[in-house]
Amino acid sequence: MPGTPYKVVSTLLENGTSFMDQNTIMWRYPDASIFSGSYLVVESNEVAVVKSRGAILGIYQQGQYQLQTPDKPITGFIRRELYGGVAPWLYEVIFINLARLLVTTRGLAYTKELAEVEYDVTYYFHVSPNQDDVLRLIQSIMLKEHKYTVADLKFFLDPIIDQAINQLLQQVSLKEINTIADKVTEVVKSAIGQELREFGLVLDKVRVIIKANDEMIKRILSLIALGFSSDDAALYELSRVLADRGVITTPNVLAKKPLDILVPYAGGFIGGSIAQLQQTTEQPSKQEGKPAGEK
């Protein structure tokens, strides 16, 4: 703030909004001139870590604090001679978001028959407020442009999720997908839960949806789930496709009867199955090929 004799370090802006949002896990205060006597304000659902030359000086929970940094003669001399009194990034403050955050990822997997399916994974997590977990997070993450986001974490976890789902689905058939939904969820939960713990993060909830990527396969599986056999479900789907394309003999497919078609012949039409039409058209051709006078 202009004219203020002390510096306020906080995630809040002058308009009341915050740098912390549903996409930010960690955020470093982007100012190189933090000095002893600065006021640190830690909002609810936040924790602040103060560092000096890579060493952690303290971890602060919600509240207001006046920073007291060690005063060393050599450090003071360097600041006065090289930086005009303030050494850049001598002290830095990193804010950590303790709120529950959401990540969503999608991808493709393949069943035992190499049928393509689509998975949709949603999981919730939060940073553990425990001091050891906060230190683990600070030491495990490299900040990029003053922040570490949900997208950065997603980029790290997506290959792990994809591998876990594919390894399981490649052992089951397409029609068994709905029966192993709980098992898929447990596999994903175990895979990402272990990785998050190494970062000091806690996995709260996981939701996994597996569905066929082909619309026709989706409809066939839905019919099977309603009690139709695999053959009847495929037959009904074939009938639907024929009906959508205007084929008038669609009922023959449902009745498992030969397709009757009409073809022009001798000034009129003859009808019947393909086999019957072949027999009808072959008889005149044989008579036309007989020698004259032969009956």
C-alpha positions in Angstrom: 0.0 0.0 0.0 1.4 3.5 -0.9 2.7 5.4 2.0 2.6 2.5 4.4 5.8 2.2 6.5 5.5 -1.6 6.7 4.8 -4.3 4.1 1.7 -6.6 4.2 2.3 -10.1 2.7 -1.1 -11.7 1.9 -3.0 -13.6 -0.8 -5.7 -11.0 -0.8 -5.8 -8.2 -3.4 -7.0 -4.6 -2.8 -10.4 -5.5 -4.4 -11.0 -8.3 -2.0 -10.3 -11.2 -4.3 -7.6 -13.8 -3.6 -4.8 -15.3 -5.6 -5.9 -18.6 -4.1 -8.6 -20.3 -6.1 -9.9 -23.9 -6.9 -7.0 -24.3 -9.4 -4.0 -23.3 -7.2 -2.3 -25.6 -4.7 0.7 -23.4 -3.9 1.5 -19.7 -4.6 4.7 -17.8 -3.9 4.3 -14.1 -3.0 5.8 -12.4 -6.1 7.8 -9.7 -4.4 11.5 -9.8 -3.8 11.5 -7.0 -1.2 10.2 -8.9 1.9 12.1 -7.7 5.0 12.1 -8.0 8.7 9.1 -6.3 10.3 6.8 -7.1 7.3 3.3 -8.2 8.3 2.2 -11.7 7.2 -1.6 -12.3 7.0 -2.7 -16.0 6.6 -6.3 -16.5 5.7 -8.5 -19.4 6.6 -7.8 -22.6 4.5 -4.3 -21.5 4.1 -0.8 -22.1 5.6 2.2 -20.0 4.9 5.9 -21.1 4.8 8.7 -18.5 5.2 12.0 -19.4 3.6 15.4 -17.7 3.5 18.0 -18.9 1.0 16.2 -22.2 0.6 16.0 -22.8 4.4 12.6 -22.9 6.0 12.3 -20.4 8.9 8.8 -21.1 10.0 5.3 -22.4 9.1 2.4 -20.2 10.0 -1.3 -21.2 10.4 -4.3 -18.8 10.1 -3.6 -15.4 11.7 -1.5 -12.2 11.5 2.2 -12.2 12.2 5.1 -9.7 12.1 8.1 -11.4 10.5 11.3 -11.3 12.5 14.2 -12.3 10.4 17.7 -12.9 11.7 20.0 -9.9 11.4 23.5 -10.9 10.4 26.3 -8.3 9.9 27.6 -9.9 6.7 24.2 -10.2 5.2 23.5 -6.5 6.0 26.8 -5.5 4.4 25.9 -7.4 1.2 22.5 -5.9 1.0 23.8 -2.3 1.5 26.7 -2.6 -1.0 25.1 -4.7 -3.8 21.4 -4.2 -3.6 20.9 -0.8 -2.1 19.7 -2.2 1.3 17.4 -5.0 0.1 18.7 -8.2 -1.3 16.2 -9.7 -3.9 14.6 -13.0 -2.8 16.5 -13.0 0.5 13.1 -14.0 2.1 10.2 -15.6 0.3 6.7 -16.6 1.5 4.8 -19.5 0.0 1.1 -19.9 0.6 -0.5 -23.3 0.5 -4.2 -23.9 -0.2 -5.8 -26.3 2.4 -9.2 -26.3 0.7 -10.5 -29.5 -1.0 -9.6 -29.4 -4.7 -11.0 -31.2 -7.7 -9.2 -33.0 -10.6 -10.9 -34.5 -13.7 -9.2 -36.6 -16.3 -10.4 -38.6 -19.4 -8.7 -41.2 -21.6 -9.1 -44.4 -23.6 -8.5 -48.0 -22.6 -8.8 -51.4 -24.3 -10.5 -54.6 -23.2 -9.4 -58.2 -23.7 -11.0 -58.1 -27.2 -9.2 -54.8 -27.9 -12.6 -53.0 -27.8 -12.0 -49.3 -27.2 -13.6 -47.8 -24.1 -13.5 -44.4 -22.5 -12.9 -43.7 -18.9 -13.7 -40.6 -16.9 -12.0 -40.2 -13.5 -12.8 -37.5 -10.9 -11.0 -37.2 -7.6 -10.9 -34.8 -4.7 -7.9 -34.1 -2.5 -6.5 -31.6 0.0 -3.2 -30.7 1.5 -2.7 -32.1 4.9 -2.2 -29.2 7.5 0.3 -31.4 9.4 3.7 -29.7 9.6 5.5 -32.8 8.3 3.2 -33.0 5.3 3.6 -29.3 4.5 7.4 -29.7 4.6 7.1 -32.8 2.3 5.0 -30.8 -0.2 7.4 -27.8 -0.2 10.4 -30.1 -0.7 8.8 -32.2 -3.4 7.4 -29.5 -5.7 9.3 -27.1 -7.9 7.3 -23.9 -8.4 6.7 -22.7 -11.9 6.0 -19.0 -12.4 5.3 -18.5 -8.6 2.6 -21.2 -8.4 1.9 -24.9 -8.5 -1.6 -25.7 -9.9 -4.1 -28.5 -10.2 -3.1 -28.8 -13.9 0.5 -29.4 -12.9 -0.5 -32.2 -10.6 -2.9 -33.6 -13.2 0.0 -33.7 -15.7 2.0 -35.9 -13.3 -0.9 -38.3 -12.3 -2.6 -38.8 -15.7 0.0 -41.5 -16.9 -0.4 -43.4 -13.6 -4.2 -43.4 -13.8 -4.0 -44.5 -17.5 -1.6 -47.4 -16.7 -3.7 -48.6 -13.7 -7.0 -48.7 -15.7 -5.5 -50.3 -18.9 -3.8 -53.1 -16.9 -7.1 -54.1 -15.3 -9.4 -53.7 -18.4 -7.1 -55.7 -20.6 -7.9 -58.7 -18.5 -11.7 -58.5 -18.9 -14.2 -58.7 -21.8 -16.3 -55.8 -22.9 -19.6 -57.1 -21.4 -17.9 -57.5 -18.0 -17.0 -53.8 -17.7 -20.1 -52.8 -15.7 -19.6 -55.7 -13.2 -16.0 -54.5 -12.3 -16.8 -50.8 -11.8 -16.0 -51.0 -8.0 -12.8 -52.9 -8.7 -11.6 -50.2 -11.2 -12.4 -47.5 -8.6 -10.3 -49.3 -6.0 -7.4 -49.8 -8.3 -7.4 -46.1 -9.3 -7.8 -45.0 -5.6 -4.8 -47.1 -4.6 -2.6 -45.9 -7.4 -3.1 -42.1 -7.0 -3.5 -42.3 -3.2 0.0 -43.6 -2.8 1.4 -40.9 -5.1 -0.4 -38.1 -3.3 0.8 -39.3 0.1 4.4 -38.8 -1.1 3.6 -35.2 -1.8 1.9 -34.6 1.6 -1.6 -34.6 -0.1 -4.6 -36.6 1.1 -7.0 -38.3 -1.3 -10.6 -37.7 -0.3 -12.8 -39.3 -2.9 -12.6 -41.0 -6.3 -15.3 -41.5 -9.0 -14.6 -43.6 -12.1 -16.9 -44.1 -15.0 -16.1 -46.6 -17.8 -18.2 -46.7 -21.0 -17.9 -48.0 -24.5 -16.5 -45.4 -26.9 -18.7 -46.6 -29.8 -22.4 -45.6 -29.7 -23.6 -48.8 -31.3 -21.7 -50.9 -28.7 -23.2 -48.7 -26.0 -26.7 -49.5 -27.2 -26.0 -53.2 -27.5 -24.6 -53.3 -23.9 -27.7 -51.5 -22.7 -30.0 -54.1 -24.2 -27.9 -56.9 -22.7 -28.2 -55.1 -19.3 -32.0 -55.1 -19.8 -32.0 -58.9 -20.1 -31.5 -59.5 -23.9 -29.1 -62.2 -25.0 -26.0 -61.0 -26.9 -27.5 -62.3 -30.3 -30.9 -60.7 -29.8 -29.3 -57.4 -28.7 -27.1 -57.3 -31.8 -30.2 -58.2 -33.9 -32.2 -55.4 -32.5 -29.4 -52.9 -33.0 -29.1 -54.1 -36.6 -32.8 -53.6 -37.1 -32.6 -50.1 -35.8 -29.8 -49.2 -38.2 -31.7 -50.6 -41.1 -34.9 -48.8 -40.1 -32.9 -45.5 -39.8 -31.7 -46.0 -43.4 -35.2 -46.6 -44.7 -35.0 -50.3 -45.4 -38.6 -51.5 -45.5 -37.8 -55.1 -44.8 -36.5 -54.4 -41.3 -39.2 -56.6 -39.7 -37.7 -59.6 -41.6 -34.6 -59.1 -39.6 -36.4 -59.1 -36.3 -38.4 -62.2 -37.3 -35.2 -63.9 -38.5 -36.8 -64.4 -41.9 -35.1 -64.1 -45.4 -35.2 -60.7 -47.0 -38.0 -60.5 -49.6 -37.2 -58.1 -52.5 -39.0 -57.1 -55.7 -37.2 -57.0 -59.0 -38.6 -56.0 -62.5 -39.0 -59.0 -64.7 -40.9 -59.6 -68.0 -42.9 -56.4 -67.8 -43.8 -56.9 -64.1 -42.3 -57.7 -60.8 -41.4 -61.0 -59.1 -40.8 -61.3 -55.4 -39.3 -63.7 -52.9 -36.0 -64.4 -51.2 -32.7 -64.1 -52.9 -32.4 -67.9 -53.3 -35.9 -68.1 -54.9 -35.1 -65.2 -57.3 -31.9 -67.0 -58.4 -33.9 -70.1 -59.2 -36.6 -68.2 -61.1 -34.1 -66.3 -63.3 -32.0 -69.3 -64.0 -34.8 -71.4 -65.6 -35.5 -69.1 -68.6 -31.8 -68.8 -69.4 -31.5 -72.6 -69.6 -34.5 -72.8 -72.0 -33.1 -70.0 -74.3 -29.9 -72.0 -74.6 -31.5 -75.2 -76.0 -31.1 -76.2 -79.8 -34.1 -75.5 -82.1 -36.6 -78.3 -82.3 -35.7 -79.7 -78.8 -38.5 -79.7 -76.3 
